[in-house]
């Protein structure tokens, strides 16, 4: 596959995909999700819209691909032998992927997740299928096997609780939660819940 824009560099495969997803990230930073367009991405990546549409059928899937490319490797979550350390490392890496986006772009994306059903559906499937929720489940299961936490606590809602609380903190405070906030969420809410025997 080559670039479809006259005079643009001839790129194929991974090189072209990196250029396009870099352009998506830059467009998100400059314009936010709501004003991001396929035209704008194509122009910044020095390619053509047909090239974009051959890989991603719509803007939603293109943005989700860029978010996924900037996400931590969920397939190998931290395994330090201590659940608190694992969660701090994992959640910190997850949140710091937004460091180079302005807050209004991140906030706009979260708002659009709530109002655009297609975007919300893709985002939800990305969270659970080989995404951060599955990584949280893996870390918590290992902790349960070590005897750190009660395995009876590992319901779907409890496993996703750290992400739910940090998302709410962002929406309320208008800023990506700091490492201090992540530690407070774990130490004051998540870990005490996981360590408490079921029925207590």
MDTraj code that builds the backbone (N, CA, C; nanometers):
import mdtraj as md
import numpy as np

residues = "UNK UNK UNK UNK UNK UNK UNK UNK UNK UNK UNK UNK UNK UNK UNK UNK UNK UNK UNK UNK UNK UNK UNK UNK UNK UNK UNK UNK UNK UNK UNK UNK UNK UNK UNK UNK UNK UNK UNK UNK UNK UNK UNK UNK UNK UNK UNK UNK UNK UNK UNK UNK UNK UNK UNK UNK UNK UNK UNK UNK UNK UNK UNK UNK UNK UNK UNK UNK UNK UNK UNK UNK UNK UNK UNK UNK UNK UNK UNK UNK UNK UNK UNK UNK UNK UNK UNK UNK UNK UNK UNK UNK UNK UNK UNK UNK UNK UNK UNK UNK UNK UNK UNK UNK UNK UNK UNK UNK UNK UNK UNK UNK UNK UNK UNK UNK UNK UNK UNK UNK UNK UNK UNK UNK UNK UNK UNK UNK UNK UNK UNK UNK UNK UNK UNK UNK UNK UNK UNK UNK UNK UNK UNK UNK UNK UNK UNK UNK UNK UNK UNK UNK UNK UNK UNK UNK UNK UNK UNK UNK UNK UNK UNK UNK UNK UNK UNK UNK UNK UNK UNK UNK UNK UNK UNK UNK UNK UNK UNK UNK UNK UNK UNK UNK UNK UNK UNK UNK UNK UNK UNK UNK UNK UNK UNK UNK UNK UNK UNK UNK".split()
xyz = np.array([
    [0.0850, -0.1183, 0.0000],
    [0.0000, 0.0000, 0.0000],
    [0.0887, 0.1235, 0.0000],
    [0.0599, 0.2161, -0.0845],
    [0.1377, 0.3390, -0.0921],
    [0.0497, 0.4566, -0.0620],
    [0.1130, 0.5693, -0.0394],
    [0.0374, 0.6914, -0.0148],
    [-0.0357, 0.7318, -0.1400],
    [-0.1579, 0.7803, -0.1266],
    [-0.2356, 0.8222, -0.2415],
    [-0.2260, 0.9701, -0.2710],
    [-0.1457, 1.0451, -0.2013],
    [-0.1372, 1.1892, -0.2220],
    [-0.0161, 1.2197, -0.3095],
    [-0.0360, 1.2915, -0.4243],
    [0.0756, 1.3208, -0.5132],
    [0.1887, 1.3914, -0.4397],
    [0.3114, 1.3462, -0.4648],
    [0.4272, 1.4109, -0.4034],
    [0.4562, 1.3634, -0.2630],
    [0.3702, 1.2773, -0.2053],
    [0.3918, 1.2274, -0.0695],
    [0.4934, 1.1138, -0.0732],
    [0.5640, 1.0905, 0.0365],
    [0.6592, 0.9795, 0.0403],
    [0.5875, 0.8465, 0.0225],
    [0.6530, 0.7529, -0.0447],
    [0.5938, 0.6210, -0.0676],
    [0.6211, 0.5335, 0.0542],
    [0.5153, 0.5038, 0.1267],
    [0.5286, 0.4247, 0.2481],
    [0.4301, 0.3094, 0.2436],
    [0.4683, 0.2031, 0.3086],
    [0.3830, 0.0847, 0.3097],
    [0.3764, 0.0270, 0.4507],
    [0.2809, -0.0608, 0.4713],
    [0.2750, -0.1413, 0.5908],
    [0.2845, -0.0644, 0.7206],
    [0.3731, -0.1115, 0.8079],
    [0.3851, -0.0542, 0.9415],
    [0.4287, 0.0919, 0.9379],
    [0.5155, 0.1269, 0.8440],
    [0.5615, 0.2658, 0.8365],
    [0.4453, 0.3605, 0.8073],
    [0.3611, 0.3224, 0.7128],
    [0.2455, 0.4045, 0.6791],
    [0.1476, 0.4098, 0.7957],
    [0.1246, 0.2953, 0.8608],
    [0.0309, 0.2927, 0.9734],
    [0.0799, 0.3821, 1.0870],
    [0.2104, 0.3779, 1.1167],
    [0.2648, 0.4644, 1.2220],
    [0.2432, 0.6113, 1.1878],
    [0.2658, 0.6479, 1.0620],
    [0.2479, 0.7870, 1.0211],
    [0.1028, 0.8303, 1.0376],
    [0.0101, 0.7423, 1.0032],
    [-0.1322, 0.7760, 1.0141],
    [-0.1732, 0.7894, 1.1602],
    [-0.1326, 0.6933, 1.2439],
    [-0.1733, 0.6992, 1.3846],
    [-0.1042, 0.8136, 1.4581],
    [0.0174, 0.8480, 1.4191],
    [0.0811, 0.9684, 1.4725],
    [-0.0005, 1.0921, 1.4366],
    [-0.0510, 1.0935, 1.3132],
    [-0.1317, 1.2071, 1.2683],
    [-0.2629, 1.2147, 1.3459],
    [-0.3235, 1.0999, 1.3747],
    [-0.4468, 1.0989, 1.4544],
    [-0.4207, 1.1586, 1.5918],
    [-0.3112, 1.1162, 1.6553],
    [-0.2787, 1.1653, 1.7891],
    [-0.2564, 1.3168, 1.7862],
    [-0.1871, 1.3653, 1.6821],
    [-0.1617, 1.5088, 1.6704],
    [-0.2914, 1.5855, 1.6459],
    [-0.3803, 1.5286, 1.5659],
    [-0.5090, 1.5939, 1.5413],
    [-0.5941, 1.5960, 1.6680],
    [-0.5908, 1.4875, 1.7453],
    [-0.6624, 1.4871, 1.8731],
    [-0.6092, 1.5969, 1.9646],
    [-0.4767, 1.6100, 1.9692],
    [-0.4158, 1.7109, 2.0554],
    [-0.4537, 1.8517, 2.0119],
    [-0.4639, 1.8736, 1.8826],
    [-0.4900, 2.0085, 1.8319],
    [-0.6381, 2.0422, 1.8271],
    [-0.7201, 1.9426, 1.7914],
    [-0.8615, 1.9726, 1.7657],
    [-0.9594, 1.9009, 1.8582],
    [-0.9139, 1.7974, 1.9319],
    [-1.0067, 1.7172, 2.0085],
    [-1.0793, 1.6177, 1.9199],
    [-1.1523, 1.5261, 1.9826],
    [-1.2218, 1.4232, 1.9040],
    [-1.3318, 1.4836, 1.8172],
    [-1.4057, 1.5782, 1.8715],
    [-1.5240, 1.6279, 1.8023],
    [-1.4901, 1.6915, 1.6681],
    [-1.3744, 1.7568, 1.6580],
    [-1.3380, 1.8254, 1.5334],
    [-1.2335, 1.7503, 1.4523],
    [-1.2006, 1.6297, 1.4953],
    [-1.1086, 1.5488, 1.4169],
    [-1.1795, 1.4964, 1.2926],
    [-1.1155, 1.5078, 1.1774],
    [-1.1752, 1.4632, 1.0511],
    [-1.0785, 1.3708, 0.9771],
    [-1.1346, 1.2872, 0.8911],
    [-1.0511, 1.2020, 0.8072],
    [-0.9670, 1.2876, 0.7125],
    [-1.0245, 1.3983, 0.6651],
    [-0.9477, 1.4890, 0.5785],
    [-0.8251, 1.5432, 0.6516],
    [-0.8455, 1.5857, 0.7761],
    [-0.7356, 1.6414, 0.8525],
    [-0.6262, 1.5398, 0.8795],
    [-0.6668, 1.4170, 0.9121],
    [-0.5688, 1.3118, 0.9373],
    [-0.4916, 1.2792, 0.8094],
    [-0.5638, 1.2675, 0.6974],
    [-0.4974, 1.2359, 0.5708],
    [-0.3964, 1.3437, 0.5330],
    [-0.4359, 1.4696, 0.5505],
    [-0.3449, 1.5785, 0.5150],
    [-0.2208, 1.5776, 0.6037],
    [-0.2405, 1.5578, 0.7331],
    [-0.1255, 1.5592, 0.8242],
    [-0.0333, 1.4401, 0.7983],
    [-0.0913, 1.3249, 0.7653],
    [-0.0110, 1.2054, 0.7400],
    [0.0454, 1.2028, 0.5981],
    [0.0057, 1.2998, 0.5164],
    [0.0492, 1.3081, 0.3761],
    [0.0116, 1.1815, 0.3001],
    [-0.1179, 1.1483, 0.3149],
    [-0.1722, 1.0346, 0.2424],
    [-0.3110, 1.0738, 0.1936],
    [-0.3945, 0.9786, 0.1594],
    [-0.5274, 1.0098, 0.1066],
    [-0.6353, 0.9436, 0.1910],
    [-0.7564, 0.9956, 0.1794],
    [-0.8669, 0.9350, 0.2532],
    [-0.8922, 0.7895, 0.2134],
    [-0.8860, 0.7537, 0.0834],
    [-0.9045, 0.6113, 0.0507],
    [-0.8062, 0.5196, 0.1219],
    [-0.6829, 0.5664, 0.1423],
    [-0.5857, 0.4859, 0.2165],
    [-0.6337, 0.4639, 0.3592],
    [-0.6881, 0.5689, 0.4223],
    [-0.7405, 0.5547, 0.5575],
    [-0.8569, 0.4565, 0.5613],
    [-0.9505, 0.4742, 0.4679],
    [-1.0714, 0.3927, 0.4713],
    [-1.0444, 0.2458, 0.4393],
    [-0.9337, 0.2155, 0.3705],
    [-0.9013, 0.0752, 0.3460],
    [-0.8618, 0.0031, 0.4739],
    [-0.8138, 0.0782, 0.5725],
    [-0.7723, 0.0177, 0.6992],
    [-0.8759, 0.0358, 0.8085],
    [-0.9395, 0.1533, 0.8123],
    [-1.0363, 0.1855, 0.9178],
    [-1.1609, 0.2412, 0.8504],
    [-1.2762, 0.1745, 0.8657],
    [-1.3956, 0.2149, 0.7918],
    [-1.4568, 0.3467, 0.8363],
    [-1.4180, 0.3978, 0.9536],
    [-1.4777, 0.5223, 1.0007],
    [-1.3837, 0.5887, 1.1015],
    [-1.4179, 0.7095, 1.1394],
    [-1.3358, 0.7882, 1.2306],
    [-1.3249, 0.7230, 1.3680],
    [-1.4334, 0.6611, 1.4128],
    [-1.4338, 0.5984, 1.5449],
    [-1.3247, 0.4922, 1.5532],
    [-1.3204, 0.4012, 1.4553],
    [-1.2219, 0.2937, 1.4591],
    [-1.0805, 0.3473, 1.4422],
    [-1.0650, 0.4550, 1.3668],
    [-0.9340, 0.5164, 1.3506],
    [-0.8837, 0.5725, 1.4834],
    [-0.9701, 0.6429, 1.5558],
    [-0.9314, 0.6995, 1.6852],
    [-0.9021, 0.5880, 1.7856],
    [-0.9827, 0.4830, 1.7864],
    [-0.9581, 0.3731, 1.8787],
    [-0.8257, 0.3040, 1.8477],
    [-0.7883, 0.2958, 1.7199],
    [-0.6589, 0.2374, 1.6836],
    [-0.5449, 0.3225, 1.7384],
    [-0.5598, 0.4552, 1.7309],
    [-0.4561, 0.5437, 1.7848],
    [-0.4466, 0.5307, 1.9358],
    [-0.5597, 0.5214, 2.0031],
    [-0.5587, 0.5037, 2.1485],
    [-0.4943, 0.3703, 2.1862],
    [-0.5270, 0.2665, 2.1111],
    [-0.4692, 0.1364, 2.1396],
    [-0.3193, 0.1333, 2.1168],
    [-0.2728, 0.2050, 2.0137],
    [-0.1290, 0.2075, 1.9861],
    [-0.0527, 0.2775, 2.0978],
    [-0.1171, 0.3721, 2.1661],
    [-0.0515, 0.4460, 2.2737],
    [-0.0790, 0.3860, 2.4118],
    [-0.1398, 0.2679, 2.4147],
    [-0.1710, 0.2030, 2.5421],
    [-0.0562, 0.1125, 2.5852],
    [-0.0471, 0.0829, 2.7147],
    [0.0518, -0.0145, 2.7603],
    [0.0248, -0.1518, 2.7003],
    [0.1216, -0.2402, 2.7096],
    [0.1038, -0.3771, 2.6619],
    [0.0220, -0.4542, 2.7663],
    [-0.1080, -0.4717, 2.7357],
    [-0.1962, -0.5360, 2.8315],
    [-0.1709, -0.6860, 2.8437],
    [-0.0996, -0.7427, 2.7458],
    [-0.0809, -0.8875, 2.7471],
    [0.0129, -0.9313, 2.8585],
    [0.0987, -0.8430, 2.9041],
    [0.1948, -0.8786, 3.0086],
    [0.1898, -0.7753, 3.1207],
    [0.0842, -0.7778, 3.2036],
    [0.0743, -0.6815, 3.3141],
    [0.1849, -0.7068, 3.4164],
    [0.2173, -0.6071, 3.4979],
    [0.3242, -0.6237, 3.5974],
    [0.3016, -0.7449, 3.6866],
    [0.4108, -0.8077, 3.7265],
    [0.4037, -0.9233, 3.8158],
    [0.5210, -0.9151, 3.9121],
    [0.5093, -0.8257, 4.0111],
    [0.6192, -0.8012, 4.1050],
    [0.6108, -0.8877, 4.2297],
    [0.4986, -0.9585, 4.2467],
    [0.4787, -1.0353, 4.3695],
    [0.4029, -0.9591, 4.4759],
    [0.3630, -0.8355, 4.4441],
    [0.2869, -0.7528, 4.5386],
    [0.1782, -0.6812, 4.4610],
    [0.0526, -0.7006, 4.4990],
    [-0.0578, -0.6471, 4.4206],
    [-0.0561, -0.4946, 4.4149],
    [-0.0291, -0.4294, 4.5273],
    [-0.0284, -0.2827, 4.5276],
    [0.0751, -0.2290, 4.4288],
    [0.1938, -0.2863, 4.4291],
    [0.2978, -0.2422, 4.3365],
    [0.2569, -0.2677, 4.1918],
    [0.1985, -0.3849, 4.1662],
    [0.1519, -0.4172, 4.0310],
    [0.0493, -0.3130, 3.9833],
    [-0.0482, -0.2838, 4.0697],
    [-0.1551, -0.1909, 4.0305],
    [-0.1028, -0.0492, 4.0110],
    [-0.0128, -0.0055, 4.0988],
    [0.0451, 0.1281, 4.0831],
    [0.1179, 0.1408, 3.9498],
    [0.1995, 0.0416, 3.9165],
    [0.2731, 0.0461, 3.7908],
    [0.1784, 0.0441, 3.6715],
    [0.0812, -0.0443, 3.6770],
    [-0.0088, -0.0614, 3.5634],
    [-0.0963, 0.0615, 3.5416],
    [-0.1616, 0.1085, 3.6474],
    [-0.2521, 0.2225, 3.6335],
    [-0.1753, 0.3503, 3.6002],
    [-0.0553, 0.3660, 3.6574],
    [0.0254, 0.4821, 3.6238],
    [0.0604, 0.4841, 3.4758],
    [0.1019, 0.3690, 3.4215],
    [0.1323, 0.3619, 3.2790],
    [0.0112, 0.3887, 3.1930],
    [-0.1026, 0.3403, 3.2363],
    [-0.2269, 0.3615, 3.1614],
    [-0.2620, 0.5099, 3.1535],
    [-0.2491, 0.5801, 3.2637],
    [-0.2864, 0.7214, 3.2678],
    [-0.1835, 0.8109, 3.1993],
    [-0.0565, 0.7757, 3.2090],
    [0.0467, 0.8623, 3.1520],
    [0.0491, 0.8599, 2.9997],
    [-0.0266, 0.7696, 2.9377],
    [-0.0299, 0.7725, 2.7910],
    [-0.0990, 0.8982, 2.7394],
    [-0.1709, 0.9708, 2.8280],
    [-0.2377, 1.0933, 2.7865],
    [-0.1534, 1.2181, 2.8125],
    [-0.0285, 1.1997, 2.8558],
    [0.0528, 1.3151, 2.8962],
    [0.0721, 1.4169, 2.7857],
    [0.0782, 1.3720, 2.6600],
    [0.1032, 1.4666, 2.5513],
    [-0.0237, 1.5169, 2.4842],
    [-0.1392, 1.4880, 2.5446],
    [-0.2654, 1.5435, 2.4954],
    [-0.3121, 1.6525, 2.5904],
    [-0.3632, 1.7659, 2.5377],
    [-0.4181, 1.8681, 2.6267],
    [-0.5433, 1.8175, 2.6972],
    [-0.5690, 1.8733, 2.8143],
    [-0.6791, 1.8246, 2.8959],
    [-0.8137, 1.8359, 2.8253],
    [-0.8329, 1.9412, 2.7461],
    [-0.9630, 1.9538, 2.6809],
    [-0.9837, 1.8441, 2.5769],
    [-0.8738, 1.7960, 2.5157],
    [-0.8866, 1.6864, 2.4201],
    [-0.9242, 1.5576, 2.4912],
    [-0.8596, 1.5305, 2.6053],
    [-0.8914, 1.4099, 2.6817],
    [-1.0335, 1.4173, 2.7352],
    [-1.0691, 1.5324, 2.7885],
    [-1.2043, 1.5498, 2.8424],
    [-1.3074, 1.5353, 2.7315],
    [-1.2803, 1.5945, 2.6149],
    [-1.3735, 1.5840, 2.5028],
    [-1.3920, 1.4404, 2.4581],
    [-1.2840, 1.3635, 2.4593],
    [-1.2945, 1.2228, 2.4210],
    [-1.3816, 1.1467, 2.5196],
    [-1.3634, 1.1714, 2.6503],
    [-1.4453, 1.1029, 2.7503],
    [-1.5920, 1.1431, 2.7395],
    [-1.6167, 1.2708, 2.7132],
    [-1.7549, 1.3161, 2.6949],
    [-1.8169, 1.2473, 2.5734],
    [-1.7390, 1.2383, 2.4638],
    [-1.7907, 1.1733, 2.3436],
    [-1.8143, 1.0243, 2.3664],
    [-1.7353, 0.9632, 2.4546],
    [-1.7600, 0.8225, 2.4868],
    [-1.8993, 0.8034, 2.5453],
    [-1.9474, 0.9045, 2.6165],
    [-2.0785, 0.8936, 2.6785],
    [-2.1918, 0.9262, 2.5812],
    [-2.1625, 1.0036, 2.4779],
    [-2.2714, 1.0465, 2.3895],
    [-2.2709, 0.9803, 2.2520],
    [-2.1623, 0.9111, 2.2151],
    [-2.1555, 0.8446, 2.0843],
    [-2.1579, 0.6936, 2.1065],
    [-2.2718, 0.6280, 2.0820],
    [-2.2840, 0.4847, 2.1143],
    [-2.1780, 0.3989, 2.0459],
    [-2.1446, 0.4288, 1.9207],
    [-2.0476, 0.3464, 1.8486],
    [-1.9094, 0.3551, 1.9138],
    [-1.8695, 0.4763, 1.9491],
    [-1.7414, 0.4952, 2.0157],
    [-1.7412, 0.4267, 2.1516],
    [-1.8501, 0.4391, 2.2255],
    [-1.8598, 0.3777, 2.3578],
    [-1.8521, 0.2254, 2.3474],
    [-1.9185, 0.1685, 2.2462],
    [-1.9154, 0.0241, 2.2303],
    [-1.7763, -0.0283, 2.1993],
    [-1.7049, 0.0406, 2.1106],
    [-1.5690, -0.0014, 2.0778],
    [-1.4769, 0.0140, 2.1976],
    [-1.4951, 0.1233, 2.2707],
    [-1.4108, 0.1477, 2.3871],
    [-1.4349, 0.0403, 2.4926],
    [-1.5619, 0.0059, 2.5147],
    [-1.5945, -0.0951, 2.6157],
    [-1.5350, -0.2302, 2.5775],
    [-1.5462, -0.2684, 2.4498],
    [-1.4897, -0.3967, 2.4088],
    [-1.3380, -0.3957, 2.4212],
    [-1.2767, -0.2791, 2.3977],
    [-1.1321, -0.2685, 2.4142],
    [-1.0889, -0.2786, 2.5581],
    [-1.1744, -0.2357, 2.6500],
    [-1.1424, -0.2459, 2.7925],
    [-1.1422, -0.3898, 2.8408],
    [-1.2332, -0.4695, 2.7882],
    [-1.2537, -0.6016, 2.8446],
    [-1.1845, -0.7124, 2.7661],
    [-1.1719, -0.6984, 2.6345],
    [-1.1137, -0.8047, 2.5530],
    [-0.9650, -0.7773, 2.5325],
    [-0.8828, -0.8456, 2.6089],
    [-0.7371, -0.8248, 2.6059],
    [-0.7021, -0.6795, 2.6355],
    [-0.7814, -0.6144, 2.7200],
    [-0.7573, -0.4752, 2.7548],
    [-0.7268, -0.4606, 2.9020],
    [-0.7396, -0.3384, 2.9559],
    [-0.7001, -0.3151, 3.0943],
    [-0.7803, -0.3922, 3.1971],
    [-0.9082, -0.4182, 3.1722],
    [-0.9866, -0.4940, 3.2701],
    [-0.9351, -0.6374, 3.2792],
    [-0.9024, -0.6964, 3.1653],
    [-0.8488, -0.8327, 3.1695],
    [-0.7134, -0.8356, 3.2393],
    [-0.6342, -0.7281, 3.2251],
    [-0.5062, -0.7204, 3.2950],
    [-0.5267, -0.7075, 3.4459],
    [-0.6223, -0.6242, 3.4856],
    [-0.6536, -0.6124, 3.6281],
    [-0.6964, -0.7475, 3.6844],
    [-0.7790, -0.8197, 3.6097],
    [-0.8245, -0.9513, 3.6554],
    [-0.7064, -1.0456, 3.6728],
    [-0.6111, -1.0429, 3.5789],
    [-0.4950, -1.1324, 3.5882],
    [-0.4112, -1.1000, 3.7108],
    [-0.3874, -0.9704, 3.7370],
    [-0.3080, -0.9315, 3.8536],
    [-0.3781, -0.9691, 3.9828],
    [-0.5095, -0.9503, 3.9874],
    [-0.5840, -0.9821, 4.1091],
    [-0.5926, -1.1324, 4.1310],
    [-0.6060, -1.2099, 4.0245],
    [-0.6082, -1.3565, 4.0407],
    [-0.4752, -1.4063, 4.0958],
    [-0.3658, -1.3507, 4.0453],
    [-0.2351, -1.3907, 4.0983],
    [-0.2240, -1.3559, 4.2470],
    [-0.2742, -1.2367, 4.2839],
    [-0.2700, -1.1965, 4.4251],
    [-0.3543, -1.2908, 4.5104],
    [-0.4678, -1.3341, 4.4578],
    [-0.5522, -1.4281, 4.5317],
    [-0.4805, -1.5614, 4.5503],
    [-0.4090, -1.6063, 4.4473],
    [-0.3347, -1.7324, 4.4577],
    [-0.2222, -1.7215, 4.5603],
    [-0.1675, -1.5993, 4.5780],
    [-0.0628, -1.5793, 4.6792],
    [-0.1206, -1.5624, 4.8194],
    [-0.2526, -1.5489, 4.8293],
    [-0.3162, -1.5310, 4.9588],
    [-0.3244, -1.3858, 5.0028],
    [-0.2977, -1.2916, 4.9122],
    [-0.3031, -1.1488, 4.9471],
    [-0.4454, -1.0989, 4.9631],
    [-0.5357, -1.1514, 4.8827],
    [-0.6728, -1.1016, 4.8813],
    [-0.7686, -1.2196, 4.8799],
    [-0.8953, -1.1907, 4.9073],
    [-0.9986, -1.2934, 4.9094],
    [-1.0460, -1.3187, 4.7655],
    [-1.0289, -1.4403, 4.7115],
    [-1.0733, -1.4660, 4.5739],
    [-1.2226, -1.4469, 4.5546],
    [-1.2996, -1.4572, 4.6621],
    [-1.4430, -1.4351, 4.6506],
    [-1.4805, -1.2927, 4.6169],
    [-1.3848, -1.2012, 4.6303],
    [-1.4114, -1.0598, 4.5990],
    [-1.4034, -1.0303, 4.4494],
    [-1.3519, -1.1245, 4.3700],
    [-1.3192, -1.0926, 4.2310],
    [-1.4395, -1.1045, 4.1387],
    [-1.5378, -1.0210, 4.1631],
    [-1.6496, -1.0082, 4.0699],
    [-1.6103, -0.9117, 3.9582],
    [-1.6860, -0.9130, 3.8504],
    [-1.6557, -0.8261, 3.7362],
    [-1.6548, -0.6786, 3.7769],
    [-1.7499, -0.6408, 3.8614],
    [-1.7582, -0.4997, 3.9006],
    [-1.6419, -0.4592, 3.9908],
    [-1.6010, -0.5473, 4.0805],
    [-1.4885, -0.5150, 4.1685],
    [-1.3585, -0.5089, 4.0892],
    [-1.3393, -0.6000, 3.9955],
    [-1.2172, -0.5990, 3.9139],
    [-1.2044, -0.4673, 3.8380],
    [-1.3150, -0.4159, 3.7847],
    [-1.3116, -0.2915, 3.7072],
    [-1.3127, -0.1668, 3.7946],
    [-1.3268, -0.1830, 3.9256],
    [-1.3427, -0.0681, 4.0149],
    [-1.2296, 0.0345, 4.0045],
    [-1.1014, -0.0049, 3.9994],
    [-0.9970, 0.0988, 3.9893],
    [-1.0151, 0.1899, 3.8687],
    [-1.0496, 0.1326, 3.7543],
    [-1.0707, 0.2146, 3.6343],
    [-1.1927, 0.3037, 3.6493],
    [-1.2997, 0.2496, 3.7069],
    [-1.4218, 0.3290, 3.7248],
    [-1.3957, 0.4488, 3.8161],
    [-1.3236, 0.4262, 3.9252],
    [-1.2973, 0.5344, 4.0198],
    [-1.2051, 0.6409, 3.9592],
    [-1.1047, 0.5990, 3.8833],
    [-1.0129, 0.6958, 3.8234],
    [-1.0800, 0.7742, 3.7113],
    [-1.1677, 0.7095, 3.6375],
    [-1.2437, 0.7818, 3.5347],
    [-1.3328, 0.8877, 3.5988],
    [-1.4000, 0.8508, 3.7075],
    [-1.4856, 0.9470, 3.7757],
    [-1.4042, 1.0622, 3.8344],
    [-1.2850, 1.0305, 3.8866],
    [-1.1994, 1.1364, 3.9398],
    [-1.1605, 1.2346, 3.8305],
    [-1.1332, 1.1839, 3.7122],
    [-1.0978, 1.2732, 3.6022],
    [-1.2156, 1.3624, 3.5633],
    [-1.3335, 1.3024, 3.5514],
    [-1.4494, 1.3804, 3.5092],
    [-1.4845, 1.4880, 3.6112],
    [-1.4676, 1.4579, 3.7394],
    [-1.5021, 1.5546, 3.8440],
    [-1.3962, 1.6627, 3.8566],
    [-1.2673, 1.6232, 3.8522],
    [-1.1597, 1.7186, 3.8765],
    [-1.1094, 1.7863, 3.7492],
    [-1.1430, 1.7295, 3.6324],
    [-1.1011, 1.7908, 3.5072],
    [-0.9546, 1.7746, 3.4763],
    [-0.8876, 1.6756, 3.5373],
    [-0.7457, 1.6504, 3.5124],
    [-0.7203, 1.5009, 3.5241],
    [-0.6231, 1.4526, 3.4465],
    [-0.5855, 1.3121, 3.4575],
    [-0.5362, 1.2869, 3.5996],
    [-0.5886, 1.1864, 3.6685],
    [-0.5492, 1.1618, 3.8076],
    [-0.3978, 1.1461, 3.8224],
    [-0.3442, 1.2089, 3.9257],
    [-0.2009, 1.2032, 3.9536],
    [-0.1652, 1.0700, 4.0184],
    [-0.0344, 1.0451, 4.0317],
    [0.0098, 0.9240, 4.1005],
    [-0.0412, 0.9217, 4.2444],
    [-0.0517, 1.0387, 4.3076],
    [-0.1030, 1.0463, 4.4447],
    [-0.2484, 1.0023, 4.4497],
    [-0.3280, 1.0466, 4.3538],
    [-0.4690, 1.0078, 4.3506],
    [-0.4817, 0.8580, 4.3261],
    [-0.3987, 0.8033, 4.2366],
    [-0.4015, 0.6589, 4.2115],
    [-0.3729, 0.5830, 4.3407],
    [-0.2714, 0.6270, 4.4166],
    [-0.2370, 0.5606, 4.5418],
    [-0.3517, 0.5697, 4.6420],
    [-0.4175, 0.6869, 4.6495],
    [-0.5296, 0.7019, 4.7420],
    [-0.6449, 0.6091, 4.7049],
    [-0.6751, 0.5999, 4.5757],
    [-0.7824, 0.5110, 4.5306],
    [-0.7526, 0.3669, 4.5698],
    [-0.6280, 0.3257, 4.5539],
    [-0.5916, 0.1886, 4.5892],
    [-0.5925, 0.1666, 4.7405],
    [-0.5294, 0.2582, 4.8149],
    [-0.5090, 0.2371, 4.9585],
    [-0.6358, 0.2589, 5.0404],
    [-0.7234, 0.3475, 4.9936],
    [-0.8415, 0.3806, 5.0729],
    [-0.9656, 0.3027, 5.0319],
    [-0.9669, 0.2511, 4.9077],
    [-1.0900, 0.1874, 4.8597],
    [-1.0650, 0.0468, 4.8051],
    [-0.9829, 0.0369, 4.7013],
    [-0.9722, -0.0895, 4.6273],
    [-0.9077, -0.1999, 4.7107],
    [-0.7907, -0.1759, 4.7663],
    [-0.7204, -0.2811, 4.8409],
    [-0.7937, -0.3221, 4.9685],
    [-0.8461, -0.2264, 5.0484],
    [-0.9240, -0.2707, 5.1637],
    [-1.0432, -0.3588, 5.1265],
    [-1.1086, -0.3270, 5.0152],
    [-1.2218, -0.4095, 4.9712],
    [-1.1747, -0.5495, 4.9327],
    [-1.0648, -0.5577, 4.8567],
    [-1.0165, -0.6873, 4.8115],
    [-0.9658, -0.7739, 4.9276],
    [-0.9145, -0.7089, 5.0316],
    [-0.8573, -0.7843, 5.1436],
    [-0.9611, -0.8271, 5.2477],
    [-1.0778, -0.7609, 5.2453],
    [-1.1802, -0.7927, 5.3439],
    [-1.2465, -0.9266, 5.3075],
    [-1.2609, -1.0161, 5.4048],
    [-1.3273, -1.1438, 5.3769],
    [-1.4699, -1.1210, 5.3291],
    [-1.5133, -1.2001, 5.2355],
    [-1.6514, -1.1898, 5.1879],
    [-1.7482, -1.2108, 5.3032],
    [-1.8511, -1.1285, 5.3056],
    [-1.9501, -1.1379, 5.4112],
    [-1.9184, -1.0512, 5.5306],
    [-1.7983, -0.9873, 5.5292],
    [-1.7638, -0.9020, 5.6419],
    [-1.8220, -0.7644, 5.6229],
])
top = md.Topology()
chain = top.add_chain()
for i, resn in enumerate(residues, 1):
    res = top.add_residue(resn, chain, resSeq=i)
    for name in ("N", "CA", "C"):
        top.add_atom(name, md.element.get_by_symbol(name[0]), res)
traj = md.Trajectory(xyz[None], top)
